[in-house]
């Protein structure tokens, strides 16, 4: 395929999405559904411009999905301004640890009893499909740092946390297949892959996010230095947190999410109780005001956080387009497994509500919020990452092929059913008193 084809295709797609975005927001559709459709058209199903195999090209897909997920997690952390002692954190925490663990268990049981998978492969299937997605669920997540809605906060926090808390189960599944050292009676897995990797990842991200945030704000307030290039600041902090976390054998996903939270915490502490105002954002667009806003003692923290968040969200959108196109290109009729007819509805309509209901049934959330949390368990790019991670770390091809087919079609189904329902359900939810 000649290079001009890709320029023309990319140009038409991006312009069409930019022009039609406001129209799509009024319809029971979202842009992600269109990305999947365009990817399918560009794939072997029609044009044949993209030919990818989830097993053969697992290394490429792993790197691509990894990049998009860490950027999305960092942006999600930056949007969550509530302090950690706020009661809003209760729901996402129990969802990310409790409900996700139950989800892994239920899917693993289904994998063993109904799909005939060995225990290790079944646990990997559960770990791949248990985490909700921080990338494709934007319609139901917090819109910005001033969005304090408990439903949106719970879904955003859950997606930010469980993309890291699913990792121990991937490692456990690989260990039970003899592909990873878990130690006698799983002691090494418990101490290293669970306790150390989770707490270490959170600590690394929190320390780096806080250190960078305080340092930059200090330079701007006191010396009028380190102004501009906030895009490099975002990329640098993401790379530092993720790189150090991986180097120290912790979970990088949790590290970048914690780094985003920590950077926002610096802004909140330095700004006091005053939330980032629209005045800061508006002033930042004027070249003559930018340096003043960025270095003023009152607005410098908010400007830093908002500028970093804005750049991260732009990167996230671009990365999402690219990766979802690839996912769409891999959806071929011959790869559709017959068991998907019952497996996907079972996951979305039974497993997710049961796992969520077990932990938030007695919470002080409103009934409508509980129902919507139980429904909006969006599966997406995070699941594709875990699938390719397990594949590149030795998951036998016989199991990898079956799991890949189930995962890709589950993601596609989630994009459609959650995408179609998000606009009307969230609109109705917003209209409730």
Helices and strands as residue ranges (DSSP letters): H 3-24, H 31-42, H 58-79, H 88-94, I 95-99, H 100-113, H 119-130, G 138-140, H 150-165, H 167-176, G 184-186, H 187-188, I 189-196, H 197-223, H 230-247, H 252-271, H 278-284, H 287-295, H 300-329, G 333-335, H 340-346, I 347-351, H 352-360, H 367-375, H 381-392, H 397-431
